[in-house]
């Protein structure tokens, strides 16, 4: 393994993903942001070049498992292995369960859960060869406590948590950790479009009485991605202002 750790962040072109990319680069990693959004990837590349950041980008549809495996294998070869994988990419297709279509349910599972599995499967081969790895999966408080209107999303994130715990047991002896971050109400493009009444309702449920920022999530991810976090695996860290504490 090279001295400089190589990290991959899916959904890394914007929002929480971009904050994670910056946090890992500041921590000393060489980072590749993977996304499907051409414009945001180009913007990130321009910023990285202007600021001298060690960040590269790749356009990739993560639901194409074969393409993702080929991409990860190439990146591993080019960078002496993959040291850090952050499964951040995700979508929502909200609706009440009685009216939710099969297509909306299946798509959320495919992007949020199956693609994360395929990414771990591809990255873990490199990590096992190097006997080192940090995998952090971005779950959600919806996967911890549920959320009305998000049966598909909550199922995908709860599944991500269960899958992470299982894979953590499989990879632990190879010095590879697998953990989850479960963000709560985080200020983002997704929440910015909500009506003010809805925002205030959610904030009223949070003990800290405010939403979090993408940097709050990124800082937690950076901690679990550090070499020094090597004795932490199979855990779920809720970054939610106290929403899920019990």
C-alpha positions in Angstrom: 0.0 0.0 0.0 1.3 3.4 -0.9 2.0 6.1 1.7 -0.9 8.2 0.5 -4.2 6.4 0.9 -6.6 6.3 -2.1 -10.3 6.9 -1.4 -13.4 6.6 -3.5 -16.6 8.5 -2.7 -19.8 7.6 -4.6 -22.2 10.5 -5.1 -19.2 12.7 -4.5 -19.9 15.6 -6.9 -22.3 17.6 -4.7 -23.9 18.1 -1.3 -22.8 15.7 1.5 -20.7 13.8 -0.9 -18.6 16.8 -2.0 -18.1 17.7 1.7 -16.9 14.2 2.3 -14.5 14.4 -0.6 -13.0 17.7 0.7 -12.7 16.2 4.3 -10.9 13.1 3.1 -8.5 15.2 0.9 -7.8 17.5 3.8 -7.0 14.4 5.9 -4.3 13.4 3.4 -6.1 11.1 1.0 -6.0 11.1 -2.7 -9.8 11.1 -3.5 -11.8 10.1 -6.5 -15.4 11.4 -6.6 -17.8 9.2 -8.5 -21.1 10.6 -9.8 -23.5 10.6 -12.8 -23.8 14.4 -12.9 -21.5 15.8 -15.6 -21.9 19.4 -14.7 -21.2 18.9 -11.0 -18.2 16.7 -11.7 -16.8 19.3 -14.0 -17.3 22.0 -11.4 -15.6 19.9 -8.8 -12.7 19.2 -11.1 -12.3 22.9 -11.8 -12.3 23.7 -8.1 -9.8 21.0 -7.3 -7.4 22.1 -10.1 -7.7 25.8 -9.0 -7.0 24.9 -5.4 -4.4 22.3 -5.9 -6.5 19.6 -4.3 -5.6 15.9 -4.9 -9.1 15.1 -6.2 -10.1 13.3 -9.4 -13.5 12.5 -10.8 -15.2 9.6 -12.7 -18.6 9.6 -14.3 -20.3 6.3 -13.5 -23.8 4.8 -13.1 -23.4 2.8 -9.9 -26.4 0.6 -10.8 -24.3 -0.9 -13.6 -22.4 -3.4 -11.4 -20.1 -4.6 -14.2 -19.0 -1.1 -15.2 -18.4 -0.2 -11.5 -16.3 -3.3 -11.0 -14.2 -2.5 -14.0 -13.8 1.1 -12.9 -12.8 0.1 -9.3 -10.3 -2.5 -10.6 -8.7 0.1 -12.8 -8.5 2.7 -10.1 -7.1 0.1 -7.7 -4.4 -0.7 -10.2 -3.6 2.9 -10.8 -3.4 3.8 -7.1 -1.8 0.8 -5.5 -5.1 -0.3 -4.1 -8.3 1.2 -2.6 -7.8 2.2 1.0 -11.1 4.0 1.7 -14.6 3.5 0.2 -17.5 5.8 1.1 -20.9 4.7 -0.2 -22.7 8.0 -0.2 -24.8 7.9 -3.4 -28.5 7.6 -2.8 -31.9 8.7 -4.0 -35.4 9.1 -2.6 -38.8 8.3 -4.2 -41.1 9.1 -1.4 -44.8 8.1 -1.1 -47.2 6.4 1.2 -46.8 2.6 1.0 -50.4 2.1 -0.1 -49.8 4.0 -3.3 -46.0 3.4 -3.9 -45.2 1.7 -7.2 -43.0 -1.3 -7.6 -40.7 0.7 -9.8 -40.2 3.4 -7.1 -39.5 0.7 -4.5 -37.1 -1.2 -6.7 -35.2 1.8 -7.9 -34.4 3.0 -4.4 -33.3 -0.5 -3.3 -31.1 -0.8 -6.4 -29.4 2.5 -6.0 -29.1 2.7 -2.2 -28.5 -0.9 -1.3 -27.6 -3.1 -4.2 -25.1 -0.6 -5.7 -23.4 -0.2 -2.3 -23.0 -4.0 -2.0 -21.5 -4.1 -5.5 -19.1 -1.3 -4.6 -18.0 -3.1 -1.4 -17.5 -6.3 -3.3 -15.3 -4.6 -5.8 -13.3 -2.5 -3.4 -12.8 -5.3 -0.8 -10.7 -7.4 -3.2 -8.1 -4.7 -3.2 -8.4 -4.1 0.5 -8.0 -7.8 1.3 -4.8 -8.0 -0.8 -3.4 -5.0 1.1 -4.8 -6.2 4.5 -6.2 -2.7 5.1 -9.4 -0.8 4.4 -12.0 1.6 5.7 -15.5 1.3 4.4 -18.2 3.8 5.5 -21.7 3.5 4.3 -24.1 6.5 4.5 -27.3 5.2 6.0 -30.0 7.4 7.5 -32.0 7.8 10.7 -34.9 6.7 8.5 -33.2 3.3 8.5 -32.9 3.4 12.3 -36.4 4.6 13.4 -38.4 4.6 10.2 -40.2 7.6 8.6 -43.7 7.8 7.2 -43.8 8.1 3.4 -40.3 6.5 3.1 -40.9 2.7 3.3 -38.6 2.1 0.3 -35.9 4.5 1.6 -36.1 3.3 5.1 -35.9 -0.3 3.9 -32.8 0.5 1.8 -31.0 2.2 4.7 -32.0 -0.4 7.3 -30.7 -3.0 4.8 -27.5 -1.1 4.4 -27.0 -1.2 8.2 -27.6 -4.9 8.4 -25.4 -5.6 5.4 -22.6 -3.4 6.9 -22.7 -5.4 10.2 -22.5 -8.7 8.3 -19.6 -7.6 6.0 -17.8 -6.1 9.0 -17.7 -9.6 10.6 -16.4 -11.1 7.3 -13.6 -8.6 6.8 -12.5 -7.8 10.4 -9.5 -10.2 10.4 -8.1 -8.5 7.3 -7.8 -5.1 9.1 -10.8 -3.8 7.2 -13.5 -1.9 9.1 -17.1 -1.4 7.9 -19.3 1.2 9.6 -22.3 3.4 9.0 -23.1 7.0 9.4 -26.8 7.7 9.9 -27.5 11.4 9.2 -30.7 13.0 10.4 -32.1 16.3 9.1 -29.2 17.7 7.2 -29.4 21.0 5.2 -29.1 20.0 1.5 -30.7 20.4 -1.9 -33.1 17.7 -0.8 -34.3 19.6 2.3 -34.0 23.1 0.9 -37.1 22.6 -1.3 -39.3 21.6 1.7 -41.9 24.1 2.9 -40.9 26.1 5.9 -43.6 24.5 8.0 -42.2 21.1 7.3 -38.6 22.2 8.2 -39.8 23.7 11.4 -41.7 20.5 12.2 -38.6 18.4 11.8 -36.4 20.9 13.8 -39.0 20.7 16.6 -38.3 17.0 16.9 -34.6 17.5 17.3 -33.2 18.1 20.8 -30.6 20.5 19.4 -33.5 22.3 17.6 -31.6 22.8 14.3 -30.6 20.9 11.2 -27.1 19.6 10.6 -24.8 20.6 7.8 -23.0 18.5 5.2 -19.8 19.2 7.1 -21.2 17.6 10.2 -21.6 14.4 8.3 -18.3 14.7 6.5 -16.4 15.2 9.8 -17.9 12.0 11.2 -17.1 10.1 8.0 -13.5 11.4 8.1 -13.1 10.1 11.7 -14.3 6.6 10.7 -12.0 6.7 7.7 -8.9 7.5 9.7 -6.2 4.9 10.3 -6.6 5.6 14.0 -10.2 4.3 14.0 -9.1 0.8 13.3 -10.7 -0.8 16.4 -14.2 0.4 15.5 -16.3 -1.8 13.2 -19.9 -2.8 12.6 -21.1 0.4 14.3 -23.8 3.0 13.4 -23.0 6.6 14.3 -26.1 8.8 14.2 -25.3 12.4 13.2 -28.7 13.8 14.0 -28.6 16.4 16.8 -30.0 13.8 19.2 -33.1 12.8 17.2 -32.7 9.1 17.7 -31.2 9.0 21.2 -33.2 6.8 23.6 
